[in-house]
Amino acid sequence: MPAFTFSGKASGANVLPWLAFAACGTIWGSTFLAISFGNDTLAPVWAASLRLLLATVLLTGWTWARGERLPRGAALRSALAYGTCQFGINFPLLYWAERLVPSGLSSVFYATIPLSTSLATHALGMEALTATKLAGAIGAFAGVAVLFSSSLRGDVPLLGLLAIFAGATASGYGSVVLKRGPRQSPIGANAAGSAIGLVLTLTVSLAIGEAHTLPRSRAALFPLLYLTLAGSLGAFVIMSWLVNQWSVTRTSYISVIVPVLALALGTLVRHEHVTGLALVGSLIVLLGLLIGMRSNRPAVGSPPRARRT
């Protein structure tokens, strides 16, 4: 089976992982807002189900068009576990909670992923847990909290915040189980992951009695298509590839730059006012990011994992 690769060596020193890191952060910097727009026209978990339905069809077709087969055996088990966490648990919680919590504040809780990922990989014997790693993860999240401290003072339902935190934790663990399994095509892994995620989100949508209307207006179609193409076929595939190049914890720092990018976009595009506290928070985030990325550098000369599909 032909392996999914970009040109160039799969090395932490190569520019391609950095481009993948930047691409994921840029895309995910906008998807929280897109989810909130989609929730204005469709029931939230139903909207997630429609996204996963389209993603499953398109990713499966993409896999077959490349002359590949969908994952089997150990690779399939890994992809299904990844999809259960990343899509089957994370998506319903996030989509539902964004009815209660502003999109910008929702992204803050995903900055906890480097910390939860560090703890999970240590518990599973995949990565060492060092003081420097903890300092980077905690520092980055503290900076994000400072960045959005004014939003945290608002009247935000605790249940919504807990749902987002639980979704973020499940999302981080999804990357961990994908890394722990055999290396495989990120396209096929996301096709299988989206399929199991679809089953779970649709079950939740039916269980809570949502309305299952189809999107017909431009306001309903655009968020759905954007999240499917840019998010599911773009960022999640790229992130799954990046997990094969870097440690899971290092890759997880994508979630830290997302709120900072959202703030920068708001300043540049919508001319939103930036406070001194926001600038201080951004500097703390960058410092935590620097510490965390340096403490999670790939070992020079470390052999790659066996490539099984």
C-alpha positions in Angstrom: 0.0 0.0 0.0 1.5 3.4 -0.9 2.2 5.5 2.2 0.9 9.0 2.5 3.8 11.3 2.6 4.8 14.8 1.6 8.0 15.3 -0.3 11.0 15.6 1.9 12.3 13.7 4.9 10.1 13.1 7.9 12.3 14.9 10.2 11.7 17.5 13.0 14.3 19.7 11.4 12.5 19.7 8.1 10.3 22.7 7.2 7.3 20.5 6.3 6.3 19.7 9.9 6.4 23.4 10.7 4.3 24.3 7.7 1.8 21.6 8.8 1.8 23.0 12.4 1.1 26.5 11.1 -1.6 25.3 8.7 -3.5 23.5 11.4 -3.3 26.4 13.8 -4.5 28.8 11.1 -7.5 26.6 10.1 -8.5 25.8 13.7 -8.3 29.5 14.5 -11.4 30.0 12.5 -13.3 26.7 13.0 -14.6 27.6 16.5 -16.3 30.7 14.9 -17.6 28.6 12.0 -19.2 26.1 14.4 -21.0 29.0 16.2 -22.4 30.3 12.9 -23.5 26.8 11.9 -25.3 26.4 15.3 -27.5 29.4 14.3 -29.2 27.4 11.6 -28.9 23.7 12.6 -29.2 21.7 15.8 -25.6 21.4 17.1 -25.0 17.7 17.3 -27.0 17.1 14.1 -24.6 19.7 12.4 -21.7 17.7 13.6 -23.3 14.5 12.2 -23.8 16.1 8.8 -20.1 17.2 8.8 -18.9 13.7 9.6 -21.2 12.2 7.0 -19.7 14.4 4.3 -16.2 13.8 5.7 -16.6 10.0 5.7 -17.7 10.0 2.1 -15.1 12.4 0.8 -12.2 10.8 2.8 -13.1 7.3 1.7 -13.3 8.4 -1.9 -9.9 10.2 -1.5 -8.4 7.0 -0.1 -9.7 4.9 -3.0 -8.6 7.5 -5.5 -5.1 7.1 -4.2 -5.2 3.4 -4.8 -5.2 2.6 -1.1 -7.4 0.5 1.2 -9.0 1.6 4.4 -7.2 0.6 7.5 -7.4 -3.0 8.7 -6.4 -4.9 11.8 -4.4 -3.0 14.4 -4.5 0.1 12.2 -8.3 0.0 12.1 -8.5 -0.4 15.8 -6.3 2.6 16.3 -8.3 4.7 13.8 -11.6 3.7 15.5 -10.3 4.6 18.9 -9.0 7.9 17.5 -12.3 8.6 15.9 -14.3 7.7 19.0 -12.3 10.3 21.1 -11.7 13.0 18.5 -15.1 12.9 16.7 -17.6 10.8 18.7 -16.9 12.4 22.1 -15.2 15.7 21.3 -17.6 16.9 18.5 -20.9 16.5 20.3 -19.6 18.2 23.4 -18.0 21.1 21.6 -20.9 21.7 19.2 -23.5 21.5 22.0 -21.5 23.7 24.3 -21.0 26.4 21.7 -24.7 27.1 22.1 -23.8 28.3 25.6 -20.2 29.5 25.4 -18.7 32.1 23.0 -16.5 30.6 20.3 -13.4 32.6 21.4 -13.7 31.4 25.0 -14.3 27.8 23.8 -10.9 27.8 22.1 -9.3 28.7 25.4 -10.1 25.4 27.0 -8.4 23.5 24.1 -5.1 25.1 25.3 -5.2 22.6 28.1 -4.5 19.8 25.6 -0.6 20.0 25.9 -0.9 19.4 29.6 -3.4 16.5 29.4 -1.5 15.0 26.5 1.8 15.1 28.5 0.1 13.3 31.4 -1.5 10.7 29.1 1.7 9.9 27.2 3.6 9.6 30.4 1.0 7.2 31.9 1.1 5.1 28.8 4.9 5.0 28.8 5.2 6.9 25.5 7.0 10.0 26.6 8.9 11.1 29.6 7.3 13.7 31.8 9.8 16.4 32.7 9.6 19.6 34.7 10.3 21.6 31.6 7.4 19.9 29.7 5.1 20.7 32.5 6.3 24.3 32.8 5.8 24.8 29.0 2.3 23.4 29.1 1.1 25.2 32.2 2.7 28.4 31.1 1.1 28.3 27.7 -2.4 27.7 29.2 -1.8 30.4 31.8 -1.0 32.9 29.0 -4.2 31.9 27.2 -6.2 32.4 30.4 -4.8 35.9 30.9 -5.5 36.6 27.2 -9.2 35.9 27.7 -9.5 36.9 31.4 -12.1 39.5 30.6 -14.3 36.9 29.0 -14.0 34.6 32.0 -15.6 37.2 34.2 -18.8 37.0 32.2 -21.9 35.0 33.0 -20.9 31.7 31.2 -22.7 28.5 32.2 -20.4 26.1 34.1 -22.0 23.1 32.3 -20.9 24.5 29.0 -17.4 25.1 30.2 -17.1 21.6 31.6 -18.4 20.1 28.4 -15.7 21.9 26.4 -13.0 20.9 28.8 -14.1 17.3 28.6 -14.2 17.5 24.8 -10.7 19.0 24.7 -9.4 16.2 26.9 -11.0 13.6 24.7 -9.5 15.3 21.6 -6.0 15.2 23.0 -6.3 11.5 24.0 -7.5 10.8 20.4 -4.1 11.9 19.1 -2.4 9.8 21.7 -4.1 6.6 20.7 -3.5 7.3 17.0 0.2 7.8 17.7 0.3 4.7 19.8 -1.0 2.5 17.0 0.8 1.5 13.8 1.7 4.3 11.4 -0.9 4.6 8.7 -2.2 7.0 6.1 -3.8 10.0 7.8 -6.5 10.0 5.1 -7.6 6.5 5.7 -7.3 6.9 9.5 -9.6 10.0 9.4 -12.0 8.2 7.0 -12.5 5.4 9.5 -12.4 7.8 12.4 -15.1 10.0 10.9 -17.3 6.9 10.2 -17.3 5.8 13.9 -17.7 9.4 14.9 -20.7 9.7 12.7 -22.4 6.7 14.3 -21.8 8.1 17.8 -22.8 11.7 17.1 -26.0 10.6 15.2 -26.9 8.4 18.1 -26.5 11.3 20.5 -28.5 13.6 18.2 -31.4 11.1 18.1 -31.2 10.5 21.8 -31.6 14.2 22.8 -34.4 14.7 20.2 -32.8 17.2 17.9 -34.5 18.5 14.8 -33.0 16.9 11.7 -33.5 19.5 9.0 -31.2 19.7 6.0 -29.3 22.9 5.3 -30.8 24.8 2.4 -29.7 28.4 2.9 -26.3 29.8 2.3 -26.0 30.6 6.0 -26.4 26.9 6.8 -24.4 25.5 4.0 -21.3 27.6 4.2 -20.3 26.6 7.8 -21.0 22.9 7.1 -18.9 22.9 3.9 -16.1 25.0 5.4 -15.8 22.8 8.5 -15.8 19.7 6.3 -13.3 20.7 3.7 -11.0 23.0 5.8 -11.4 21.2 9.1 -12.0 17.5 8.4 -10.2 17.1 5.1 -7.6 19.7 5.9 -6.6 20.3 9.5 -7.4 16.8 10.9 -5.6 15.0 8.0 -2.6 17.3 8.3 -2.5 16.9 12.1 -2.7 13.1 11.8 0.3 13.3 9.5 2.2 15.6 11.9 1.6 13.1 14.7 3.8 10.7 12.8 6.6 13.2 12.5 6.6 14.8 16.0 5.8 13.6 19.5 2.1 13.9 20.4 2.8 16.5 23.0 4.7 18.7 20.6 2.0 18.5 18.1 -0.6 19.3 20.7 0.8 22.8 21.0 -1.3 23.7 17.9 -4.2 24.2 20.4 -2.2 26.9 22.2 -1.7 29.1 19.2 -5.3 29.0 18.1 -6.7 31.6 20.6 -3.7 33.9 19.9 -4.4 33.6 16.1 -8.1 34.3 16.8 -7.2 37.5 18.7 -4.8 38.6 15.9 -7.4 38.0 13.2 -10.0 40.0 15.2 -7.5 42.9 15.5 -6.5 42.9 11.8 -9.8 42.2 10.2 -12.4 43.6 12.5 -10.2 46.2 14.2 -10.9 44.9 17.6 -9.2 46.8 20.5 -6.2 44.9 22.1 -5.7 45.6 25.8 -2.4 45.6 27.6 -3.5 42.5 29.4 -4.1 40.7 26.1 -0.5 41.6 25.0 0.9 40.3 28.3 -1.1 37.1 27.8 0.2 36.7 24.3 3.8 37.0 25.5 3.2 34.4 28.2 1.7 32.1 25.6 4.7 32.5 23.3 7.1 31.9 26.2 5.2 28.7 27.2 5.1 27.6 23.5 8.9 28.1 23.2 9.6 26.1 26.3 7.2 23.4 25.4 8.3 23.0 21.8 12.0 22.9 22.8 11.4 20.3 25.5 9.5 18.1 23.0 12.1 18.2 20.2 12.5 14.9 18.3 15.6 13.0 19.3 18.3 13.3 16.7 18.9 10.0 14.9 15.9 8.3 16.5 14.6 5.5 14.3 11.1 5.9 12.8 8.3 3.7 13.9 7.6 0.7 11.7 5.2 1.6 8.9 2.3 -0.7 9.0 -1.1 -0.2 7.4 
